[in-house]
Amino acid sequence: MAKRTNGEGTVYYDPRRQEYVGCIRYWSDDGEMHRKMFYSGKSRNKGDVTKKMNDWRLRHESDYAETHRVKLEDGIKAWLETCKKPDLKPSSYDRIESTINCQIIPRIGWRYITDLSDSIIQSEVINAIIEEDKLSVSTAKKAYNALNEFLKYSVHKKAITSNPMAMMKAPKPSNTVELDSFSEYTVIGEKDKALSKEETEKLRSILYTRWKIAPQRRRYVNGGAVDLILNTGLRMGEALALQWSDVNWKKNTISVTKNLIRVKNRSGKGKKYKLILQDKPKTEKSRRIVPLNKAALAALEDLKTAPGYRPEGFIIHNKDGAAVLPRTLEETLENMCAAVGIRKIGVHALRHTYATRLFEKGVDIKIISELLGHSSTEITYRIYVHVIDSLKEAAVEALDLD
């Protein structure tokens, strides 16, 4: 027998009363559950009870929907502020707020929640993002996630009787990687692809170069920072959050426990964005100890000599000793790439380069996953499956005889 849905009700014969009885359970605005009883009376007819229940349900849902008509813009903003803000990290909140304000509200924010349908959401939001505005499938996926979560909440709060997105499939591009974050899928673009060994050598050749006319001055103050990430595989936020107290010089390791992020400044004073130091990592596995090779140790020694160095301060710092802005490090890396004539890459490509070299050295995937701080080896496999496949092909080709 199929399980009854909420509010469907039950009908049974009561031998004591010698009649059919129906019961519908429903929830009021205050979250209390109530029961509405129906009786066949003198007719002793089960169909009479069913009709009474259906009539009541139609009137009840119609009255409820009419008195609870809320525009999507008002409803989703209230949900974002009261339900999501307390639970999300500032950076995650900024992302979902941006998705709602830029991709959802301008398209269907004027509609009433009770009027939404799967066809409206598919054509006016998902398809419009990808086909009309030519934005990424990842952007559409974020909009899908936010809207679906809000509508599930609306069903729970009885603002709507069912979720119109229940049968919709999430947009999923080809060559995607499933991740443990609000944005479940990401595509490794050209800018984030790992460097080849030749590109790596060219880049490292200028990390510590100095101006000819002023040997005591650095050409690239953050050259050591680039080399450190290249040899530890840290995420940019993790690297920028490092402090000298995180280094264990005796064991040649570094502790990753924090994350530096740029978030909106909601105080209304000062700059639009601000940097904050989070003691909560991306995932629980992100909190880890990373061993330092000789190149990483040399990078740390170089960063000690950079202007603004403070023994208890940030490892990657500006001339005032403060943390370096993410965009500043990105621009430094872009300038380095241009100087040696290699393709423009992002800081995240340094992390992929580190992982790729480990795979090429035959390091076990479980070890690589732990070094990268992934929540599972499955995540590592899905991100680097192309690397693993190419290594398998090379291994098989090595068996060929002349």
Beta strands, then each sheet from edge to edge (+ up, - down):
strand 1: 10-14
strand 2: 19-27
strand 3: 33-39
strand 4: 177-178
strand 5: 185-186
strand 6: 247-248
strand 7: 253-256
strand 8: 259-264
strand 9: 273-278
strand 10: 288-291
sheet 1: 1+ 2- 3+
sheet 2: 4+ 5-
sheet 3: 6+ 7- 10+
sheet 4: 8+ 9-
end
